[in-house]
Amino acid sequence: MTSQTRSNTKKNNLKAETEYKSKDSQQSTVYKNRRIMQVAIQACTVVAIIGAIVIGILLYYHKQTSAVWVTFGTIVAVTLGFCLFWQDNVWKEQSATNQQVTIQTSKAQTPAVPLIPKTLHDFFKTDFNNLLRFTKSGTMTIKDETTFKDKDVLNYEAQIYADFDAQSVFLGFYISESQHTYTICEYIYQNYENILLELQTAHVEVEVRSPVDRPVELKYLNFSGRIFIYHEYPLFTSQIENLITLYKTKNLHPQFRRKEYAYALNSSLK
């Protein structure tokens, strides 16, 4: 984050805090004024009641002049109380409206948190997350066709997925951006058995036990023939068809997942 961005963020936070304190102060003032208003209304009500009683007593003793003045004062108290009651209701409605506007403004100003799209490698790591898995990194060497010397070293990731309920395992591979992706797919076809054996036996011995079934170790689970290949570099449709035909000669069932797979899943999460 740049210094300019941090400065802008600090200014925005300070502005928001100042506005919040100002609104809070205004609401506090309105609350105090309404409390005073309610006390005044109650006082006017008491004065009106006492005035009515006094008027009755004066009329009983035939003191009309005094009764008139008391009646006048009582009417004033009743009128003042009514006006204060009306003003209190106006403030009450304004306070509720301001509070609603503040809530709506706060919701409108709250920035939506952008979703960070997952990469193809992320999906390689998180697909089938209900299954036990182990991962290893592998390399293969390409030799020069003329000199037969090592020309390039290619990297890939291999992953085994263990489905103990189905008593089976299957494989997944991730191939980073490389123009030799097709060659790596051929290498996987030729060496998947060794990779599978290494993944099943190279880790700490794992077994799953259920209340009624006998425990089953990872190395004894059957390979289903499924292979998921996540590749960043695009392959032509003809190349994928050739690889599927090649894999089927060993009763394998490959599925190729490219960048479009990640795009489609990210779009569905929006």
C-alpha positions in Angstrom: 0.0 0.0 0.0 1.4 3.4 -1.0 1.8 6.4 1.3 -0.8 8.3 -0.7 -3.3 5.4 -0.2 -2.6 5.3 3.5 -3.1 9.1 3.7 -6.4 8.9 1.9 -7.6 6.1 4.0 -6.7 7.9 7.2 -8.5 11.1 6.0 -11.6 9.1 5.1 -11.6 7.3 8.5 -11.2 10.7 10.3 -14.0 12.2 8.3 -16.3 9.3 9.0 -15.4 9.5 12.8 -16.2 13.2 12.8 -19.5 12.7 11.0 -20.4 10.0 13.5 -19.6 12.1 16.5 -21.6 15.0 15.0 -24.6 12.9 14.4 -24.3 11.3 17.9 -24.2 14.8 19.4 -27.2 15.9 17.5 -29.2 12.9 18.6 -28.1 13.4 22.2 -29.4 17.1 22.0 -32.7 16.0 20.6 -33.1 13.4 23.3 -32.4 16.0 26.0 -34.9 18.5 24.5 -37.6 15.8 24.3 -37.1 14.9 27.9 -37.5 18.6 28.9 -40.5 18.8 26.6 -42.2 15.8 28.3 -41.6 17.3 31.8 -43.2 20.6 30.6 -46.2 18.7 29.2 -46.7 16.8 32.5 -46.4 20.1 34.4 -49.1 21.8 32.2 -51.3 18.8 32.7 -51.0 19.0 36.5 -51.6 22.8 36.4 -54.8 22.2 34.3 -56.1 19.6 36.7 -55.4 21.8 39.7 -57.0 24.8 37.9 -60.2 22.8 37.2 -60.4 21.8 40.8 -59.9 25.4 42.0 -62.6 26.6 39.5 -65.1 24.2 40.9 -64.4 25.3 44.5 -64.6 29.0 43.6 -67.9 28.6 41.8 -69.2 26.6 44.7 -68.6 29.6 47.0 -69.9 32.1 44.3 -66.6 33.8 43.7 -67.1 34.4 40.0 -64.3 37.0 39.4 -61.6 34.7 40.8 -63.1 31.7 39.0 -62.8 33.7 35.7 -59.1 34.4 36.2 -58.4 30.8 37.2 -60.3 29.6 34.2 -58.1 31.8 32.0 -54.9 30.5 33.5 -56.2 26.9 33.1 -57.0 27.4 29.4 -53.5 28.9 28.9 -52.0 25.8 30.6 -54.1 23.4 28.5 -53.2 25.3 25.3 -49.5 25.3 26.1 -49.6 21.6 27.0 -51.2 20.8 23.7 -48.6 22.8 21.7 -45.8 21.1 23.6 -47.3 17.7 22.9 -47.6 18.5 19.2 -44.0 19.7 19.1 -42.8 16.6 20.9 -44.5 14.4 18.2 -42.9 16.4 15.4 -39.4 15.9 17.0 -40.2 12.2 17.5 -41.0 11.7 13.8 -38.0 13.7 12.7 -35.7 11.7 14.9 -37.1 8.4 13.5 -36.7 9.6 9.9 -33.1 10.8 10.5 -32.2 7.5 12.1 -33.6 5.6 9.1 -31.8 7.8 6.7 -28.5 7.3 8.6 -28.9 3.6 8.5 -29.6 3.6 4.8 -26.7 5.9 4.1 -24.4 3.7 6.2 -25.5 0.7 4.2 -25.1 2.5 0.9 -21.6 3.7 1.9 -20.4 0.3 3.0 -18.1 -0.9 0.2 -18.7 -4.4 -1.0 -15.8 -6.7 -0.3 -14.5 -7.9 -3.7 -14.2 -11.6 -4.0 -10.6 -12.7 -4.9 -10.9 -15.1 -7.8 -9.3 -18.5 -7.3 -6.6 -19.7 -9.6 -6.6 -23.0 -11.4 -3.9 -24.2 -8.9 -6.3 -23.2 -6.1 -9.0 -25.4 -7.5 -6.4 -28.2 -7.9 -5.8 -27.9 -4.1 -9.4 -27.6 -3.0 -11.4 -29.8 -5.4 -12.7 -33.0 -3.7 -12.0 -31.4 -0.3 -14.1 -34.1 1.4 -11.4 -36.7 0.5 -8.1 -37.5 2.1 -5.2 -36.4 -0.1 -1.4 -36.4 -0.4 0.7 -34.2 -2.8 4.2 -34.5 -4.2 6.2 -32.5 -6.6 7.7 -34.2 -9.6 10.1 -33.4 -12.4 10.8 -34.8 -15.9 13.7 -34.2 -18.1 13.5 -33.5 -21.8 16.6 -34.6 -23.8 17.9 -33.0 -27.0 16.9 -35.2 -30.0 20.3 -34.7 -31.6 22.8 -34.8 -28.7 20.5 -36.8 -26.3 21.7 -34.5 -23.5 19.4 -33.0 -20.9 17.7 -30.1 -22.6 15.0 -28.9 -20.1 13.6 -29.9 -16.7 9.8 -29.7 -16.4 7.9 -29.6 -13.1 4.5 -30.8 -12.1 2.5 -31.6 -9.0 0.9 -35.0 -8.4 -1.9 -35.6 -5.9 -3.7 -38.8 -4.7 -7.3 -38.7 -3.5 -8.5 -41.4 -1.2 -12.2 -42.3 -1.1 -12.4 -44.8 1.7 -16.2 -45.1 1.3 -15.7 -46.3 -2.3 -12.6 -48.2 -1.4 -10.7 -46.5 -4.2 -8.2 -43.8 -5.1 -7.6 -41.6 -8.1 -5.0 -39.1 -9.2 -4.7 -35.5 -10.0 -1.9 -33.5 -11.7 -1.2 -29.8 -12.0 1.0 -28.6 -14.8 2.1 -24.9 -14.7 2.4 -22.7 -17.8 4.6 -24.7 -20.1 4.8 -25.2 -23.9 5.7 -28.8 -23.1 2.3 -29.6 -21.5 1.5 -32.2 -24.0 4.8 -34.0 -23.4 4.2 -34.0 -19.6 0.7 -35.5 -20.2 2.5 -38.3 -22.2 4.9 -38.7 -19.4 2.1 -39.1 -16.9 0.5 -41.8 -19.1 3.8 -43.7 -19.1 4.6 -43.3 -15.4 1.3 -43.0 -13.5 1.8 -46.4 -11.9 5.1 -45.5 -10.3 3.7 -42.1 -9.2 0.6 -43.9 -7.7 2.7 -46.4 -5.8 4.9 -43.7 -4.4 2.0 -41.6 -3.2 0.3 -44.6 -1.6 3.4 -45.8 0.2 5.7 -42.8 0.7 3.6 -41.2 3.5 2.8 -42.2 7.1 0.6 -45.3 7.1 -3.0 -44.3 7.0 -6.0 -46.4 7.7 -9.7 -45.7 8.2 -11.8 -47.7 10.6 -15.6 -47.7 10.8 -17.8 -49.2 13.6 -18.7 -52.2 11.5 -16.1 -52.6 8.8 -12.5 -53.8 9.1 -9.8 -51.0 8.9 -8.5 -50.3 5.4 -5.0 -48.9 4.7 -4.4 -46.4 2.0 -2.0 -48.6 0.1 -4.7 -51.3 -0.3 -7.3 -49.1 -1.9 -8.0 -49.8 -5.6 -7.1 -47.3 -8.3 -10.2 -46.3 -10.2 -8.4 -45.2 -13.3 -9.6 -41.6 -13.0 -6.9 -38.9 -13.6 -7.6 -35.2 -13.4 -5.1 -33.0 -15.2 -5.1 -29.3 -14.4 -3.0 -27.4 -17.1 -2.4 -23.7 -17.5 -1.0 -23.9 -21.1 -3.8 -24.5 -23.6 -4.1 -27.7 -25.6 -5.8 -28.1 -28.9 -8.9 -30.2 -29.1 -7.1 -32.6 -31.3 -4.3 -33.0 -28.8 -6.8 -33.7 -26.0 -8.6 -36.3 -28.1 -5.3 -38.0 -28.9 -4.4 -38.1 -25.2 -7.8 -39.5 -24.2 -7.4 -42.2 -26.9 -3.9 -42.9 -25.6 -4.9 -43.1 -21.9 -7.8 -45.5 -22.7 -5.3 -48.1 -23.9 -4.5 -48.5 -20.2 -8.1 -48.3 -19.1 -7.5 -44.8 -17.8 -10.2 -42.1 -17.7 -8.5 -38.6 -17.9 -10.3 -35.3 -17.5 -8.5 -32.1 -18.6 -9.2 -28.9 -16.7 -7.8 -25.7 -18.1 -8.1 -22.0 -17.2 -11.7 -21.9 -18.5 -12.6 -24.3 -15.7 -11.4 -21.8 -13.1 -13.2 -18.9 -14.9 -16.5 -20.8 -15.0 -16.3 -21.7 -11.3 -15.4 -18.2 -10.3 -18.3 -16.8 -12.2 -20.7 -19.1 -10.5 -19.4 -17.9 -7.1 -20.3 -14.2 -7.8 
